[in-house]
């Protein structure tokens, strides 16, 4: 999942070298924290959160194939 989120984020932003993705595993789910440059925050979130919602939908679909639960958080 981490690689998927990283690939999506790097393709959206102007500064792909500043994209950081951390994966935190817990008993019930996996939390993926996405951090980008402040200038690129709007590109990752999108108008009314549509891009962020799409990223979350893709990761949830990929996780469902593996029988897991994934939460994507976009950090400042």
C-alpha positions, 0 to 999 in steps of 0.5 A: 500500500505504501508504494501505491500511495507514494506513486500516486502522490509523486505523480501529482506534485511538483516536488516529488522528492519531498513526498514522504510516506510512512506505514504504521501497522496495528492489529486491526488496520494499517495507517498510511501517513502522506506528507508533501511540500506545503506548496503541493498540499492543494494538489494532493487534496484537490477541489473539495477533497476529490483527489484525496478521496480518490487516493483513499478509494484506491488504497481501500480497494487494493487493501480489500483484495488482501483482506486488510483495512487501510486508513490514509492520512494526509499530514501537514 
